[in-house]
Amino acid sequence: MGKLKLDLHDIYSDGRRIEESLSRIVFEAVKKKITEVEIIPGKGSGQLKKSVLRFLEQPEIKKLYHRIEKDDKNFGRIFVHFRY
């Protein structure tokens, strides 16, 4: 149980580091049986958020989590829910 948080503001322009960070946090959540990961791509143009969602839609990643929730009140935030 628990929650992890990943803020992508500092690396928004580095695609490789973004993928590595996303990968690392998803696998860490699975390993530690974390139920929720909060990813903060920020508001900006929406391109980073789209990249995050594309990453999460990859079949080998998608099978690891239960569902994605986009925050209605904060466009710059995505929740990834895990079920064990």
MODELLER restraints for C-alpha pairs under 7 A, 6 or more apart:
rsr = mdl.restraints
at = mdl.atoms
rsr.add(forms.Gaussian(group=physical.xy_distance, feature=features.Distance(at['CA:1:A'], at['CA:33:A']), mean=6.09, stdev=0.5))
rsr.add(forms.Gaussian(group=physical.xy_distance, feature=features.Distance(at['CA:1:A'], at['CA:34:A']), mean=4.85, stdev=0.5))
rsr.add(forms.Gaussian(group=physical.xy_distance, feature=features.Distance(at['CA:1:A'], at['CA:35:A']), mean=5.45, stdev=0.5))
rsr.add(forms.Gaussian(group=physical.xy_distance, feature=features.Distance(at['CA:2:A'], at['CA:34:A']), mean=5.03, stdev=0.5))
rsr.add(forms.Gaussian(group=physical.xy_distance, feature=features.Distance(at['CA:2:A'], at['CA:35:A']), mean=5.85, stdev=0.5))
rsr.add(forms.Gaussian(group=physical.xy_distance, feature=features.Distance(at['CA:2:A'], at['CA:36:A']), mean=6.68, stdev=0.5))
rsr.add(forms.Gaussian(group=physical.xy_distance, feature=features.Distance(at['CA:3:A'], at['CA:34:A']), mean=5.79, stdev=0.5))
rsr.add(forms.Gaussian(group=physical.xy_distance, feature=features.Distance(at['CA:3:A'], at['CA:35:A']), mean=6.28, stdev=0.5))
rsr.add(forms.Gaussian(group=physical.xy_distance, feature=features.Distance(at['CA:3:A'], at['CA:36:A']), mean=4.85, stdev=0.5))
rsr.add(forms.Gaussian(group=physical.xy_distance, feature=features.Distance(at['CA:3:A'], at['CA:37:A']), mean=5.56, stdev=0.5))
rsr.add(forms.Gaussian(group=physical.xy_distance, feature=features.Distance(at['CA:4:A'], at['CA:36:A']), mean=6.51, stdev=0.5))
rsr.add(forms.Gaussian(group=physical.xy_distance, feature=features.Distance(at['CA:4:A'], at['CA:37:A']), mean=4.68, stdev=0.5))
rsr.add(forms.Gaussian(group=physical.xy_distance, feature=features.Distance(at['CA:4:A'], at['CA:38:A']), mean=6.18, stdev=0.5))
rsr.add(forms.Gaussian(group=physical.xy_distance, feature=features.Distance(at['CA:5:A'], at['CA:37:A']), mean=5.63, stdev=0.5))
rsr.add(forms.Gaussian(group=physical.xy_distance, feature=features.Distance(at['CA:5:A'], at['CA:38:A']), mean=4.63, stdev=0.5))
rsr.add(forms.Gaussian(group=physical.xy_distance, feature=features.Distance(at['CA:5:A'], at['CA:39:A']), mean=5.89, stdev=0.5))
rsr.add(forms.Gaussian(group=physical.xy_distance, feature=features.Distance(at['CA:6:A'], at['CA:38:A']), mean=6.19, stdev=0.5))
rsr.add(forms.Gaussian(group=physical.xy_distance, feature=features.Distance(at['CA:6:A'], at['CA:39:A']), mean=4.79, stdev=0.5))
rsr.add(forms.Gaussian(group=physical.xy_distance, feature=features.Distance(at['CA:6:A'], at['CA:40:A']), mean=6.08, stdev=0.5))
rsr.add(forms.Gaussian(group=physical.xy_distance, feature=features.Distance(at['CA:7:A'], at['CA:39:A']), mean=6.01, stdev=0.5))
rsr.add(forms.Gaussian(group=physical.xy_distance, feature=features.Distance(at['CA:7:A'], at['CA:40:A']), mean=4.64, stdev=0.5))
rsr.add(forms.Gaussian(group=physical.xy_distance, feature=features.Distance(at['CA:7:A'], at['CA:41:A']), mean=6.48, stdev=0.5))
rsr.add(forms.Gaussian(group=physical.xy_distance, feature=features.Distance(at['CA:8:A'], at['CA:40:A']), mean=5.86, stdev=0.5))
rsr.add(forms.Gaussian(group=physical.xy_distance, feature=features.Distance(at['CA:8:A'], at['CA:41:A']), mean=5.15, stdev=0.5))
rsr.add(forms.Gaussian(group=physical.xy_distance, feature=features.Distance(at['CA:9:A'], at['CA:41:A']), mean=6.33, stdev=0.5))
rsr.add(forms.Gaussian(group=physical.xy_distance, feature=features.Distance(at['CA:9:A'], at['CA:42:A']), mean=6.46, stdev=0.5))
rsr.add(forms.Gaussian(group=physical.xy_distance, feature=features.Distance(at['CA:11:A'], at['CA:17:A']), mean=6.85, stdev=0.5))
rsr.add(forms.Gaussian(group=physical.xy_distance, feature=features.Distance(at['CA:11:A'], at['CA:18:A']), mean=6.58, stdev=0.5))
rsr.add(forms.Gaussian(group=physical.xy_distance, feature=features.Distance(at['CA:12:A'], at['CA:48:A']), mean=6.79, stdev=0.5))
rsr.add(forms.Gaussian(group=physical.xy_distance, feature=features.Distance(at['CA:34:A'], at['CA:82:A']), mean=6.93, stdev=0.5))
rsr.add(forms.Gaussian(group=physical.xy_distance, feature=features.Distance(at['CA:35:A'], at['CA:81:A']), mean=5.69, stdev=0.5))
rsr.add(forms.Gaussian(group=physical.xy_distance, feature=features.Distance(at['CA:35:A'], at['CA:82:A']), mean=4.67, stdev=0.5))
rsr.add(forms.Gaussian(group=physical.xy_distance, feature=features.Distance(at['CA:35:A'], at['CA:83:A']), mean=6.30, stdev=0.5))
rsr.add(forms.Gaussian(group=physical.xy_distance, feature=features.Distance(at['CA:36:A'], at['CA:79:A']), mean=6.65, stdev=0.5))
rsr.add(forms.Gaussian(group=physical.xy_distance, feature=features.Distance(at['CA:36:A'], at['CA:80:A']), mean=5.63, stdev=0.5))
rsr.add(forms.Gaussian(group=physical.xy_distance, feature=features.Distance(at['CA:36:A'], at['CA:81:A']), mean=4.62, stdev=0.5))
rsr.add(forms.Gaussian(group=physical.xy_distance, feature=features.Distance(at['CA:36:A'], at['CA:82:A']), mean=6.01, stdev=0.5))
rsr.add(forms.Gaussian(group=physical.xy_distance, feature=features.Distance(at['CA:37:A'], at['CA:79:A']), mean=5.66, stdev=0.5))
rsr.add(forms.Gaussian(group=physical.xy_distance, feature=features.Distance(at['CA:37:A'], at['CA:80:A']), mean=5.05, stdev=0.5))
rsr.add(forms.Gaussian(group=physical.xy_distance, feature=features.Distance(at['CA:37:A'], at['CA:81:A']), mean=6.56, stdev=0.5))
rsr.add(forms.Gaussian(group=physical.xy_distance, feature=features.Distance(at['CA:38:A'], at['CA:77:A']), mean=6.97, stdev=0.5))
rsr.add(forms.Gaussian(group=physical.xy_distance, feature=features.Distance(at['CA:38:A'], at['CA:78:A']), mean=5.83, stdev=0.5))
rsr.add(forms.Gaussian(group=physical.xy_distance, feature=features.Distance(at['CA:38:A'], at['CA:79:A']), mean=4.58, stdev=0.5))
rsr.add(forms.Gaussian(group=physical.xy_distance, feature=features.Distance(at['CA:38:A'], at['CA:80:A']), mean=6.41, stdev=0.5))
rsr.add(forms.Gaussian(group=physical.xy_distance, feature=features.Distance(at['CA:39:A'], at['CA:77:A']), mean=5.87, stdev=0.5))
rsr.add(forms.Gaussian(group=physical.xy_distance, feature=features.Distance(at['CA:39:A'], at['CA:78:A']), mean=5.15, stdev=0.5))
rsr.add(forms.Gaussian(group=physical.xy_distance, feature=features.Distance(at['CA:39:A'], at['CA:79:A']), mean=6.20, stdev=0.5))
rsr.add(forms.Gaussian(group=physical.xy_distance, feature=features.Distance(at['CA:40:A'], at['CA:76:A']), mean=5.84, stdev=0.5))
rsr.add(forms.Gaussian(group=physical.xy_distance, feature=features.Distance(at['CA:40:A'], at['CA:77:A']), mean=4.65, stdev=0.5))
rsr.add(forms.Gaussian(group=physical.xy_distance, feature=features.Distance(at['CA:40:A'], at['CA:78:A']), mean=6.41, stdev=0.5))
rsr.add(forms.Gaussian(group=physical.xy_distance, feature=features.Distance(at['CA:41:A'], at['CA:48:A']), mean=5.81, stdev=0.5))
rsr.add(forms.Gaussian(group=physical.xy_distance, feature=features.Distance(at['CA:41:A'], at['CA:49:A']), mean=5.42, stdev=0.5))
rsr.add(forms.Gaussian(group=physical.xy_distance, feature=features.Distance(at['CA:41:A'], at['CA:76:A']), mean=5.63, stdev=0.5))
rsr.add(forms.Gaussian(group=physical.xy_distance, feature=features.Distance(at['CA:41:A'], at['CA:77:A']), mean=6.39, stdev=0.5))
rsr.add(forms.Gaussian(group=physical.xy_distance, feature=features.Distance(at['CA:42:A'], at['CA:76:A']), mean=4.06, stdev=0.5))
rsr.add(forms.Gaussian(group=physical.xy_distance, feature=features.Distance(at['CA:42:A'], at['CA:77:A']), mean=6.63, stdev=0.5))
rsr.add(forms.Gaussian(group=physical.xy_distance, feature=features.Distance(at['CA:43:A'], at['CA:75:A']), mean=6.08, stdev=0.5))
rsr.add(forms.Gaussian(group=physical.xy_distance, feature=features.Distance(at['CA:43:A'], at['CA:76:A']), mean=4.35, stdev=0.5))
rsr.add(forms.Gaussian(group=physical.xy_distance, feature=features.Distance(at['CA:56:A'], at['CA:62:A']), mean=5.82, stdev=0.5))
rsr.add(forms.Gaussian(group=physical.xy_distance, feature=features.Distance(at['CA:65:A'], at['CA:81:A']), mean=6.11, stdev=0.5))
rsr.add(forms.Gaussian(group=physical.xy_distance, feature=features.Distance(at['CA:65:A'], at['CA:82:A']), mean=4.59, stdev=0.5))
rsr.add(forms.Gaussian(group=physical.xy_distance, feature=features.Distance(at['CA:65:A'], at['CA:83:A']), mean=6.78, stdev=0.5))
rsr.add(forms.Gaussian(group=physical.xy_distance, feature=features.Distance(at['CA:66:A'], at['CA:81:A']), mean=5.54, stdev=0.5))
rsr.add(forms.Gaussian(group=physical.xy_distance, feature=features.Distance(at['CA:66:A'], at['CA:82:A']), mean=4.86, stdev=0.5))
rsr.add(forms.Gaussian(group=physical.xy_distance, feature=features.Distance(at['CA:66:A'], at['CA:83:A']), mean=5.71, stdev=0.5))
rsr.add(forms.Gaussian(group=physical.xy_distance, feature=features.Distance(at['CA:67:A'], at['CA:80:A']), mean=6.06, stdev=0.5))
rsr.add(forms.Gaussian(group=physical.xy_distance, feature=features.Distance(at['CA:67:A'], at['CA:81:A']), mean=5.27, stdev=0.5))
rsr.add(forms.Gaussian(group=physical.xy_distance, feature=features.Distance(at['CA:68:A'], at['CA:79:A']), mean=5.75, stdev=0.5))
rsr.add(forms.Gaussian(group=physical.xy_distance, feature=features.Distance(at['CA:68:A'], at['CA:80:A']), mean=4.61, stdev=0.5))
rsr.add(forms.Gaussian(group=physical.xy_distance, feature=features.Distance(at['CA:68:A'], at['CA:81:A']), mean=6.10, stdev=0.5))
rsr.add(forms.Gaussian(group=physical.xy_distance, feature=features.Distance(at['CA:69:A'], at['CA:78:A']), mean=5.91, stdev=0.5))
rsr.add(forms.Gaussian(group=physical.xy_distance, feature=features.Distance(at['CA:69:A'], at['CA:79:A']), mean=4.96, stdev=0.5))
rsr.add(forms.Gaussian(group=physical.xy_distance, feature=features.Distance(at['CA:69:A'], at['CA:80:A']), mean=6.31, stdev=0.5))
rsr.add(forms.Gaussian(group=physical.xy_distance, feature=features.Distance(at['CA:70:A'], at['CA:77:A']), mean=6.52, stdev=0.5))
rsr.add(forms.Gaussian(group=physical.xy_distance, feature=features.Distance(at['CA:70:A'], at['CA:78:A']), mean=4.73, stdev=0.5))
rsr.add(forms.Gaussian(group=physical.xy_distance, feature=features.Distance(at['CA:70:A'], at['CA:79:A']), mean=6.25, stdev=0.5))
rsr.add(forms.Gaussian(group=physical.xy_distance, feature=features.Distance(at['CA:71:A'], at['CA:77:A']), mean=5.73, stdev=0.5))
rsr.add(forms.Gaussian(group=physical.xy_distance, feature=features.Distance(at['CA:71:A'], at['CA:78:A']), mean=5.97, stdev=0.5))
